[in-house]
């Protein structure tokens, strides 16, 4: 339904798709779970990977909460806009381009390493296709026992939440929604909405997957 609404917006006819899934009898997806699926990138394991493009791709996943396809197709000369990353629609799930902030010196250092390695190209070596580099990513991450790397995206969201609100999210042992004061609830909602957009989602409720509720 999100893809259909995106299409309707692009053809300038948003009214052809109802805004509420209840209109179609579609049940609401269950997002709320406080089981933590986050992962921290292990530097010792990262050093086992001998493909520098994949090393940096994994670090991009961790530093900016990128999906696997996004970190492989990442083109630093295009994406790096100084204070934010501009991600191409063709890199992103659902064909929706997005902006992610560049906030720290560590992120800036990582991006410089990507510039130095890729030049005007992407994190896929010039002699390889995306499918070939995806296979290489799978091979090297298995060799280094770096599995479930979507968890790096979860960790990014959780770290962003704590930075914005000042307290950890429920999946990291922070207060549940019912324990928040009215003022904290407003902060919580604003933080979740911001994080949702940074991750390429449209709805605040999706953040429960990463943060809990």
C-alpha positions as YAML, in Angstrom:
chain: A
units: angstrom
residues:
- id: 1
  name: UNK
  ca: [0.00, 0.00, 0.00]
- id: 2
  name: UNK
  ca: [2.90, 2.36, 0.67]
- id: 3
  name: UNK
  ca: [4.19, 1.70, -2.85]
- id: 4
  name: UNK
  ca: [0.74, 2.36, -4.35]
- id: 5
  name: UNK
  ca: [0.40, 5.61, -2.42]
- id: 6
  name: UNK
  ca: [3.86, 6.67, -3.61]
- id: 7
  name: UNK
  ca: [2.82, 5.90, -7.22]
- id: 8
  name: UNK
  ca: [-0.45, 7.82, -6.86]
- id: 9
  name: UNK
  ca: [1.45, 10.83, -5.50]
- id: 10
  name: UNK
  ca: [3.94, 10.72, -8.38]
- id: 11
  name: UNK
  ca: [1.17, 10.78, -11.00]
- id: 12
  name: UNK
  ca: [-0.48, 13.63, -9.08]
- id: 13
  name: UNK
  ca: [-3.59, 11.60, -8.20]
- id: 14
  name: UNK
  ca: [-3.23, 10.80, -4.47]
- id: 15
  name: UNK
  ca: [-7.00, 10.62, -4.11]
- id: 16
  name: UNK
  ca: [-7.21, 7.32, -6.04]
- id: 17
  name: UNK
  ca: [-5.77, 5.44, -3.01]
- id: 18
  name: UNK
  ca: [-7.54, 5.69, 0.34]
- id: 19
  name: UNK
  ca: [-5.33, 7.06, 3.11]
- id: 20
  name: UNK
  ca: [-6.53, 4.50, 5.65]
- id: 21
  name: UNK
  ca: [-5.87, 0.77, 5.14]
- id: 22
  name: UNK
  ca: [-9.03, 0.05, 7.12]
- id: 23
  name: UNK
  ca: [-10.94, 1.14, 3.99]
- id: 24
  name: UNK
  ca: [-9.62, -2.02, 2.27]
- id: 25
  name: UNK
  ca: [-10.05, -4.28, 5.27]
- id: 26
  name: UNK
  ca: [-6.29, -4.60, 5.73]
- id: 27
  name: UNK
  ca: [-5.34, -5.38, 9.31]
- id: 28
  name: UNK
  ca: [-2.77, -3.21, 11.03]
- id: 29
  name: UNK
  ca: [0.70, -4.70, 11.13]
- id: 30
  name: UNK
  ca: [1.90, -5.62, 14.61]
- id: 31
  name: UNK
  ca: [5.09, -3.69, 15.26]
- id: 32
  name: UNK
  ca: [5.29, -3.60, 19.03]
- id: 33
  name: UNK
  ca: [7.93, -5.88, 20.48]
- id: 34
  name: UNK
  ca: [10.62, -5.02, 22.96]
- id: 35
  name: UNK
  ca: [13.01, -7.79, 21.90]
- id: 36
  name: UNK
  ca: [16.26, -6.14, 20.85]
- id: 37
  name: UNK
  ca: [17.61, -7.13, 17.41]
- id: 38
  name: UNK
  ca: [20.34, -4.51, 17.22]
- id: 39
  name: UNK
  ca: [23.94, -5.32, 16.33]
- id: 40
  name: UNK
  ca: [27.19, -3.44, 16.94]
- id: 41
  name: UNK
  ca: [29.84, -3.76, 14.23]
- id: 42
  name: UNK
  ca: [32.72, -5.81, 15.65]
- id: 43
  name: UNK
  ca: [35.98, -4.22, 14.53]
- id: 44
  name: UNK
  ca: [37.96, -7.43, 15.05]
- id: 45
  name: UNK
  ca: [35.64, -9.33, 12.71]
- id: 46
  name: UNK
  ca: [35.58, -6.43, 10.26]
- id: 47
  name: UNK
  ca: [39.34, -6.72, 9.83]
- id: 48
  name: UNK
  ca: [38.92, -10.29, 8.57]
- id: 49
  name: UNK
  ca: [37.24, -8.94, 5.43]
- id: 50
  name: UNK
  ca: [39.84, -8.41, 2.74]
- id: 51
  name: UNK
  ca: [37.58, -6.55, 0.31]
- id: 52
  name: UNK
  ca: [37.97, -2.83, 1.18]
- id: 53
  name: UNK
  ca: [34.72, -1.91, -0.60]
- id: 54
  name: UNK
  ca: [32.74, -4.31, 1.57]
- id: 55
  name: UNK
  ca: [34.58, -3.18, 4.71]
- id: 56
  name: UNK
  ca: [33.48, 0.38, 4.07]
- id: 57
  name: UNK
  ca: [29.96, -0.69, 3.04]
- id: 58
  name: UNK
  ca: [29.47, -2.37, 6.41]
- id: 59
  name: UNK
  ca: [30.73, 0.73, 8.17]
- id: 60
  name: UNK
  ca: [28.25, 2.83, 6.18]
- id: 61
  name: UNK
  ca: [25.47, 0.53, 7.36]
- id: 62
  name: UNK
  ca: [26.49, 1.09, 10.96]
- id: 63
  name: UNK
  ca: [27.22, 4.82, 10.73]
- id: 64
  name: UNK
  ca: [24.13, 5.91, 8.77]
- id: 65
  name: UNK
  ca: [21.58, 3.12, 9.24]
- id: 66
  name: UNK
  ca: [21.69, 2.14, 5.56]
- id: 67
  name: UNK
  ca: [20.12, -0.97, 4.10]
- id: 68
  name: UNK
  ca: [22.39, -3.52, 2.43]
- id: 69
  name: UNK
  ca: [21.53, -2.46, -1.13]
- id: 70
  name: UNK
  ca: [22.00, 1.19, -0.21]
- id: 71
  name: UNK
  ca: [25.46, 0.67, 1.26]
- id: 72
  name: UNK
  ca: [26.64, -1.31, -1.77]
- id: 73
  name: UNK
  ca: [25.27, 1.11, -4.39]
- id: 74
  name: UNK
  ca: [26.44, 4.11, -2.34]
- id: 75
  name: UNK
  ca: [28.22, 6.72, -4.49]
- id: 76
  name: UNK
  ca: [30.05, 9.16, -2.20]
- id: 77
  name: UNK
  ca: [30.61, 11.82, -4.87]
- id: 78
  name: UNK
  ca: [26.82, 12.06, -5.31]
- id: 79
  name: UNK
  ca: [25.60, 11.33, -1.78]
- id: 80
  name: UNK
  ca: [27.91, 13.57, 0.25]
- id: 81
  name: UNK
  ca: [26.26, 16.99, 0.40]
- id: 82
  name: UNK
  ca: [28.36, 18.37, 3.24]
- id: 83
  name: UNK
  ca: [25.92, 18.28, 6.14]
- id: 84
  name: UNK
  ca: [23.73, 15.42, 4.86]
- id: 85
  name: UNK
  ca: [23.62, 12.40, 2.59]
- id: 86
  name: UNK
  ca: [21.34, 12.47, -0.45]
- id: 87
  name: UNK
  ca: [20.40, 8.87, -1.25]
- id: 88
  name: UNK
  ca: [19.25, 8.15, -4.80]
- id: 89
  name: UNK
  ca: [15.81, 6.66, -5.32]
- id: 90
  name: UNK
  ca: [17.40, 3.82, -7.31]
- id: 91
  name: UNK
  ca: [19.40, 2.78, -4.24]
- id: 92
  name: UNK
  ca: [16.49, 2.79, -1.83]
- id: 93
  name: UNK
  ca: [13.65, 0.42, -1.02]
- id: 94
  name: UNK
  ca: [10.42, 1.41, -2.72]
- id: 95
  name: UNK
  ca: [12.26, 3.85, -4.99]
- id: 96
  name: UNK
  ca: [12.04, 6.65, -2.43]
- id: 97
  name: UNK
  ca: [15.05, 8.94, -2.19]
- id: 98
  name: UNK
  ca: [15.86, 10.33, 1.23]
- id: 99
  name: UNK
  ca: [18.15, 12.56, 3.25]
- id: 100
  name: UNK
  ca: [20.22, 11.42, 6.23]
- id: 101
  name: UNK
  ca: [22.18, 13.92, 8.37]
- id: 102
  name: UNK
  ca: [25.96, 13.89, 8.73]
- id: 103
  name: UNK
  ca: [26.43, 14.72, 12.42]
- id: 104
  name: UNK
  ca: [29.78, 13.48, 13.69]
- id: 105
  name: UNK
  ca: [33.47, 13.65, 12.87]
- id: 106
  name: UNK
  ca: [33.56, 9.84, 12.74]
- id: 107
  name: UNK
  ca: [30.94, 9.90, 9.97]
- id: 108
  name: UNK
  ca: [32.92, 12.57, 8.11]
- id: 109
  name: UNK
  ca: [36.13, 10.51, 8.39]
- id: 110
  name: UNK
  ca: [34.34, 7.43, 7.07]
- id: 111
  name: UNK
  ca: [32.94, 9.38, 4.11]
- id: 112
  name: UNK
  ca: [36.43, 10.64, 3.25]
- id: 113
  name: UNK
  ca: [37.63, 7.04, 3.17]
- id: 114
  name: UNK
  ca: [34.77, 6.24, 0.80]
- id: 115
  name: UNK
  ca: [35.71, 9.18, -1.43]
- id: 116
  name: UNK
  ca: [39.34, 8.03, -1.50]
- id: 117
  name: UNK
  ca: [38.42, 4.47, -2.46]
- id: 118
  name: UNK
  ca: [35.50, 5.01, -4.85]
- id: 119
  name: UNK
  ca: [36.35, 8.35, -6.46]
- id: 120
  name: UNK
  ca: [33.47, 9.14, -8.81]
- id: 121
  name: UNK
  ca: [32.27, 5.54, -8.64]
- id: 122
  name: UNK
  ca: [30.29, 3.58, -6.07]
- id: 123
  name: UNK
  ca: [31.09, 1.04, -3.38]
- id: 124
  name: UNK
  ca: [30.89, -1.57, -6.13]
- id: 125
  name: UNK
  ca: [34.26, -1.94, -7.89]
- id: 126
  name: UNK
  ca: [34.16, -0.76, -11.51]
- id: 127
  name: UNK
  ca: [34.73, -4.27, -12.88]
- id: 128
  name: UNK
  ca: [31.82, -5.80, -10.94]
- id: 129
  name: UNK
  ca: [28.04, -5.73, -11.19]
- id: 130
  name: UNK
  ca: [25.75, -5.20, -8.23]
- id: 131
  name: UNK
  ca: [24.84, -8.90, -8.16]
- id: 132
  name: UNK
  ca: [28.52, -9.89, -8.13]
- id: 133
  name: UNK
  ca: [29.27, -7.50, -5.28]
- id: 134
  name: UNK
  ca: [26.22, -8.71, -3.39]
- id: 135
  name: UNK
  ca: [27.60, -12.26, -3.63]
- id: 136
  name: UNK
  ca: [30.96, -11.00, -2.40]
- id: 137
  name: UNK
  ca: [29.23, -9.24, 0.51]
- id: 138
  name: UNK
  ca: [27.48, -12.49, 1.44]
- id: 139
  name: UNK
  ca: [30.71, -14.49, 1.17]
- id: 140
  name: UNK
  ca: [32.86, -12.14, 3.23]
- id: 141
  name: UNK
  ca: [30.30, -11.49, 5.95]
- id: 142
  name: UNK
  ca: [29.86, -15.25, 6.34]
- id: 143
  name: UNK
  ca: [33.62, -15.73, 6.51]
- id: 144
  name: UNK
  ca: [33.90, -13.05, 9.18]
- id: 145
  name: UNK
  ca: [30.80, -14.34, 11.03]
- id: 146
  name: UNK
  ca: [29.19, -10.91, 10.67]
- id: 147
  name: UNK
  ca: [25.59, -12.02, 10.34]
- id: 148
  name: UNK
  ca: [22.23, -10.28, 10.81]
- id: 149
  name: UNK
  ca: [23.69, -6.97, 9.67]
- id: 150
  name: UNK
  ca: [20.25, -5.39, 9.41]
- id: 151
  name: UNK
  ca: [20.74, -5.15, 13.17]
- id: 152
  name: UNK
  ca: [23.26, -2.35, 12.47]
- id: 153
  name: UNK
  ca: [20.31, -0.29, 11.26]
- id: 154
  name: UNK
  ca: [18.49, -1.05, 14.51]
- id: 155
  name: UNK
  ca: [21.49, 0.17, 16.50]
- id: 156
  name: UNK
  ca: [21.63, 3.38, 14.48]
- id: 157
  name: UNK
  ca: [17.97, 4.07, 15.24]
- id: 158
  name: UNK
  ca: [18.46, 3.36, 18.94]
- id: 159
  name: UNK
  ca: [21.50, 5.60, 19.21]
- id: 160
  name: UNK
  ca: [19.67, 8.39, 17.38]
- id: 161
  name: UNK
  ca: [16.71, 8.06, 19.73]
- id: 162
  name: UNK
  ca: [18.89, 8.46, 22.81]
- id: 163
  name: UNK
  ca: [20.74, 11.41, 21.26]
- id: 164
  name: UNK
  ca: [17.50, 13.22, 20.42]
- id: 165
  name: UNK
  ca: [15.49, 12.47, 23.57]
- id: 166
  name: UNK
  ca: [18.22, 12.11, 26.19]
- id: 167
  name: UNK
  ca: [17.05, 8.67, 27.36]
- id: 168
  name: UNK
  ca: [17.36, 5.11, 25.95]
- id: 169
  name: UNK
  ca: [14.56, 3.51, 23.96]
- id: 170
  name: UNK
  ca: [12.46, 0.66, 25.43]
- id: 171
  name: UNK
  ca: [14.52, -1.98, 23.62]
- id: 172
  name: UNK
  ca: [17.59, -0.64, 25.40]
- id: 173
  name: UNK
  ca: [15.90, -0.67, 28.79]
- id: 174
  name: UNK
  ca: [14.41, 2.83, 28.60]
- id: 175
  name: UNK
  ca: [10.92, 3.84, 29.77]
- id: 176
  name: UNK
  ca: [7.83, 2.41, 28.07]
- id: 177
  name: UNK
  ca: [5.30, 4.74, 26.42]
- id: 178
  name: UNK
  ca: [2.92, 4.40, 29.36]
- id: 179
  name: UNK
  ca: [5.65, 5.58, 31.74]
- id: 180
  name: UNK
  ca: [6.37, 8.84, 29.90]
- id: 181
  name: UNK
  ca: [5.09, 12.22, 31.02]
- id: 182
  name: UNK
  ca: [3.01, 14.25, 28.52]
- id: 183
  name: UNK
  ca: [6.09, 16.35, 27.69]
- id: 184
  name: UNK
  ca: [8.22, 13.23, 27.21]
- id: 185
  name: UNK
  ca: [5.55, 11.71, 24.99]
- id: 186
  name: UNK
  ca: [5.76, 14.74, 22.72]
- id: 187
  name: UNK
  ca: [9.56, 14.40, 22.59]
- id: 188
  name: UNK
  ca: [9.24, 10.67, 21.96]
- id: 189
  name: UNK
  ca: [6.83, 11.19, 19.06]
- id: 190
  name: UNK
  ca: [9.00, 13.90, 17.45]
- id: 191
  name: UNK
  ca: [12.12, 11.72, 17.77]
- id: 192
  name: UNK
  ca: [10.40, 8.67, 16.28]
- id: 193
  name: UNK
  ca: [9.06, 10.69, 13.35]
- id: 194
  name: UNK
  ca: [12.51, 12.10, 12.62]
- id: 195
  name: UNK
  ca: [14.15, 8.68, 12.83]
- id: 196
  name: UNK
  ca: [11.46, 7.16, 10.62]
- id: 197
  name: UNK
  ca: [12.23, 9.68, 7.88]
- id: 198
  name: UNK
  ca: [16.00, 9.17, 8.24]
- id: 199
  name: UNK
  ca: [15.51, 5.42, 7.77]
- id: 200
  name: UNK
  ca: [13.33, 5.87, 4.70]
- id: 201
  name: UNK
  ca: [9.94, 5.13, 6.25]
- id: 202
  name: UNK
  ca: [6.85, 7.32, 6.19]
- id: 203
  name: UNK
  ca: [5.08, 6.38, 9.43]
- id: 204
  name: UNK
  ca: [6.08, 6.90, 13.02]
- id: 205
  name: UNK
  ca: [4.66, 3.54, 14.09]
- id: 206
  name: UNK
  ca: [7.30, 1.64, 12.08]
- id: 207
  name: UNK
  ca: [9.95, 2.77, 14.57]
- id: 208
  name: UNK
  ca: [8.55, 0.32, 17.13]
- id: 209
  name: UNK
  ca: [10.40, -2.37, 15.16]
- id: 210
  name: UNK
  ca: [13.71, -0.66, 15.99]
- id: 211
  name: UNK
  ca: [12.96, 1.03, 19.29]
- id: 212
  name: UNK
  ca: [10.12, -0.88, 20.95]
- id: 213
  name: UNK
  ca: [7.20, 0.84, 22.57]
...
